[in-house]
Amino acid sequence: ALLALGQGAQAQIISSIESLGANLVQIYPGASFGPGGVRGGATQSLTIEDAEAIENQISNIDAISPVISSGAQIVAGDENTSASVSGTTPDYRVAYNFELASGAFFSDYDYDRAAKVAVLGSQLATDLFGEGADPVGQTIKVNGTIVHVIGVLKAKGASLTSSDDSIFMPLTLLQQTTAQQRTAQGGHIVSMVALSLENGDLSSDTTVAITELLRTRHRLLPDTEDDFRIMSTEEIAAQVSQAMDVMVIFLGSVAAISLLVGGVGVMNIMLVSVLERTREIGIRKALGAQERDIWTQFLIEAALLSFTGGIIGIAAGWGIAAGVGYFVSELTPLVTPNAIILAVSVSVGIGLFFGFYPAWQASRLNPIDALRAE
C-alpha cells in the first residue's frame, strides 16, 4: 500500500507536469540552479521589458507572457474566498496549453485596453458559483475591483502548476489595480516569464541566447552568477522525479522494517511448531528420515507461511490503496506488476531467511530424546 501510494503520487505529478507540453519554458528571477542546489547571485528581478526583448530578439519563440502573481480576495454574491490571481497576456493560455470549459480567454484587445475581465479556474468557479453552474457573464469583485467573468478553464487536477484554484486577468489591469514594483532602471517587475518554443525543444543554443540576452540587459559582469533561472518542463519533471524517488525509498524502508518484524514473527511461530512437533520429528527420524529431509520440510513450511501472508498482504494493501484513492480523489494509487512480484519474492525470502534457524533446530534433534518428549 505504501509503495502504491508513493508511486501513484509520483506518476500523477509527473503526468500533470508533462501535460503542460514539452515546449514550455519558465524563467524565474533569483539565483540559478546548479548541481549543488541554488547558487548565490545578484537579486535583479525579471521585467516586462525582459519578456519583450526575448520576444523580439529570440527567433524560436512561439508564445511568451510575463506574469505578475499575488493573492486576492474574491467576492461573488454571498461567497467570499481567497485565491491566487495572475496578471498575464493572451499568450499565457498558449504557453501553458490551457483548454476552456466555457467562454473564452481574454484577447489582445482586452489586454491593450486593460479590460475588467477575468478567467476562472474550474475549482474556483465551483467554489464561487456552485457545482455545474456556468459563471460566464457574471460579475465578481477581485480585491474590490468589479470584473466580468468571460471564461472558465478545464480542470487540470492537483499539480505543481495547477490552475484550478486561480484567477487570470490582463496584466495591464492588474498593474492599474495593485501597487507595482520597479527596478532601479525603471523596469516593471514581474513574478516570472512563461514561454513556449516553436519546435518544442529547448536546445542549448536557445538557452544560451536567452541567457546572454538577459545577462546583457541586467548588466551582469562576466564573473557574476546569473540572477535568473531557466527551467524547461523536462527539467522540472526530472527534479520532481528525484524528490519523489526519495519519498518512495523512504516508504519502502518503512515497509522493510515491517517485513523484518514479520520475519521475527515467522521464526517464533516455527520455533513453537518445532517444540510442539518434537515427537513427530523423532518418529520420522526413527523411520529413516535424514536431517536434510527434516530441514527441508520445515523450511518449505516457513516459505509457504510467508507466501500466504504475502498474498494476503498484497490483497489488503491493494484494498487500502484503493480506499485511499476513493476518498482522496486527487491521488490515484499505482499498483504495478513489478511491485506485486517484488512483494511476493520478498515475503518468500523473509520466510526462508527467518525459517532457516527453526528448520536447523528441528533437523538437529536427537531421535531418542525426541521420542521421550511429552
N, C-alpha and C positions, 0 to 999 in steps of 0.2 A: 504493500500500500504506500509506504514511504517513497520507494523508487518510482512508482506510478505517478504519484502526485508531483514529485520533483521533475521527472521527465516530461510530464504533461504541461507543467508551467513553463519549462524551457522551450518546448516545441511551440506553445501558443505565443509566447513573447517573440520568438524568432520569426514566426509566421506573420505576426502583426507588423513587425518592422519591415520584413521583405515585401509586404503588401503595398508599402509606400512606393515601391519601384526601385530598380537598380540605378536609375539615373538621378536620384535625389542626392543633393549635396547641401550640407548645412554649415554655415560659418558662424562661429561664436566669438565674442570678444574675450580677452583674457589670455593667459599663458597657454601655449600649445602642449599637446600630449607627447610624451616620449616613452621609451621602453621602461623607464623607472617611474612613470607616473607623470603628474603635472610638473612642468618645469617653470622656473621663475621667468619673469619678463616684465615689460612695461605694462601699464594699465590703460593704454589708449583704447577708446571704445570704437566700435563699428558705427558707421553713419549711413544715412540715406544716400549721401554723396558717394560713399564707397560702393554701394549697390549700383548706382547709376554708372560709375566708372567701369565696373565689371561688365555691365550690360553693353556698354559702348565699345569696350576695348578687347573683350574676350569673345572670339567668334563662335565658340561651341555652345553658347547659352541658348536654351530653348525658352525658359521662363525664369524670372527672378523677382523676388519680393523681399524688401526689407520688412521687418516685423517689430512692432512695439507691443510688449505683453505686460499686463498688470491685472490686479484684482478689481472686481467691480461688484456693486450691489445691484441686482436685477429685480425689478418690480413689474408684475403683470397682474393687474386687478388686485385681488386679495393675497396673491402669492408673492413671497419675498425670499430671495435666495442669493447666495454669493457664488460667483463664477469667475473663471479666467476669461479676460477679454483680450483679443488680439487685433491690433490695427495692422492691416495688410493691404496689398494691392490685388487686383483681379488675378494676377499670375500665381498667387498663392494656391488657388484651387488646382491649377495645372501642375505646379511643382509637387504637391502632396497627393495628387491623384484622387482628390475628393469627388464623391458622387453625391448627387442631391436626391433626397427622398421626395421633396416637393419644392416648388418655387424655383428660384434662380440665385446664382451668386451675383454680387454687385458688379457692375460694369465699369469700363473706363470712364464713361460719362458720370456715373455715380461718384467715382473716385475724384475726378477733376473738380467737381462742384461740392465735394465734401458732403454728399447726401446723407441725411439722417436715416440710414438703413442698416439692417443687421441680418446676419445668417446665424441660425442657432444649431448647436449640436443636438443630436437626437435625444439624448437623455435630458438635457437642459429643457428642450421643448416639452418633454413629458412632465418634468417637474413643474413647469410653469403653467401648462395648459391642460394637463391630464393625458392619460393613455388614449391613443387613437385620434386625438384632436389635431387639426391642421392649423397652426398658428399664422400661416402666411396671410398677410393683410392686417394682422392685429398690431397694436402698438404696445411697446414696453418702455420702461424707464431704465436707463443704464447710467448709474451714478447721477441720477436726477435729470438726464437728458432724454427727451422723448424721441424714440426711433421707431421706424416701421419694420416689421419682420417681413423679409422678402424671400426667404428660403430656409429649408431645414436639411441638414446633411444626413446621409445614410449612416447607420450605426457602424462603428469600426470595432467596438468591443474594447476591453481593457488592454492597454499597451502603454509603452513609454511615450508615445506620441498621440494618445487618444484625443479626439476632438469632440467626443460625445458630451462632455460637460462644459464645453467652451462656447463663446460667442465671438463672431468675427464681424468687424466693421471696417469701413475705409480708413486707412491710416491718416488721411487728411482730416477726417472728422475727429479722430482720437487726438490729433495734435491741437485741435481747437478747444477740446473739452477737458484736457488734462495738462498739467504743467510739464513742459518738455525740457530735457537737459541738452546742453550743447557742449561741444568740445572747445578747447582754447582757440581753435581756428574757426569756430562758428558752425561746425557741422552739427547736423541733427542726429543725436544719439539714438540708436535702435538696439533692441534686445538681441537680434540675430538677423542673418540674411539667409533665406532659403532659395535654392535654385535647382533647376533640372537641366540636364545636358541633352543635346540633340541625339547623340549616338548611344546614350545610355551607358557610357563608360568613362569613369573618372581616370583618365590617363595621367601619367606622370607629367606630360607636357602641359596639360590643363592646370594641374595642381601647381606646377612651378610658375606658370603665367599668372595665376591668381595671387600666389604668394608674393611674387616680385612686385605686382601692381600695388597690393596693399602695403607692403613694406615701404615702397616709394611714397605712397600717399601719407603714410604715418610717420615718415621721416625717421626711419629707424637706421641706426648705424650698423655697419657690416657685422660687428661682433655682438649686436644686441639680439636677444631672442625675439621670436615672433610674438606680437601682442594679440594674437587671434589664433583660432584653431579651425582647421577644415576637416570635416568628417563626412564620409560617404555612408550610404546605407549598409554596405558590406562591413565597413569598419565598426559601425555601431553594433551590428549583429554579432561580429566577432568578439567585441568586448563584453557584450551581454552574455554570449555563449560561454565565455571563460568564467564569468562570475557565477552563472548557473551551474557550470560543471563543478565548481567548488561546493555549491549547495547540495548537488546530487551526491557528491562524495561524502559530505557530512551526513546526509540522511542514510547513505549506505553504511557508514561507520556505526550509526545508531542501530541499524538493523543487524550488523555483525555482532555487536555486543549482546543483543537479544539472542542471536543464534548460539553464542558461547554459553550463555545462561541455559539455553535449551539443551545444549550438548551435555552440560554437567547433569542436568535432569535425566537425560537418557542413560548416562553412566550409572547414576544412582539406582535407576529402575532396573538396569541389567544386573547390578550387583545384588539387589534384593532377589531378582529372579534366580541368580546362581545359588543364593543361600537357600531359597525355598525348594529348589530342584536338585539339591545335593544327592539325595538317594537315587533320583533318576540318572544323574551323571554316573554314579557308582555302578548302577546296573548296566548301563551302556558300556562302560569300560570293562566290566566283568565279562560281558558278552563279546568283547574283542574290539570295541571302538578305540581308535587311536587318539592321541592328543590333538592331532590335526583335525580329526573329524569333529571333536567337541568344540574346538576353537572356531572352525568354520561355521558350525551350527549357530553358535551364539553371535558371531559377527554378522551373519546373514539376518538373524532376528533383529539385531540393533539397526542394521541398514533398512530393513522393512519398516521398523517402527518409525525411523526418521523420515522415510519416504512417505509413509501415510500422513505423518504430521506435516510434511511439506505440502502435500496435495491439499490437505485441509486448510493450511495457512494461505496457500495461493487463492483458494476459493473465498476464504474470509477476507483476505486483502483486496481481492477484486471487488467484493461486495462493499467493503468500506470505502474504497476509492470511488466506486460508482455512486455511493451515497453522498460523499463529499461533493462530487461533480453535480449531483442533482440539486443540492441545497446551495452550492456556490456556483452559480451559472457562468461566472467569468472564468472558471477553471475546468478544463477537460482532462482528467487523468489519462495517462497513456500507458497501457499495459502491452508491452511488446513481447513477441515470441522469445527473443533473447533473454528478457527478464524472467520469463517462466522457466526456460531451460536452466538459467543460472540459479534460480531459487531451488529447483529440484536437485540439481547437481550439488549445490552447497549443502542442502539438507542431508542427502545421502552421504556426502563426505564427512559431515559432522557426526553422523551415526557411526560410520566406520572408525573415525578417529577416537571418539569417546567410548565406542564399544570394544575397542581393542583390549583395554585392561581387564574388563569383566570377562571377556572371552578367554584371555590368557589365564586368569584365575581359575576359570572353570576347567580348562584343559589340564591344569597342573594338580587337580585334586587327586589324592590317593584313593583308588577304588575301595580298599578295605575300610579306610576312615569314612569315606562317603556312605558306604552301606551301613555303617554303625550310626550315622546321624539320625536324629529323631525328626 
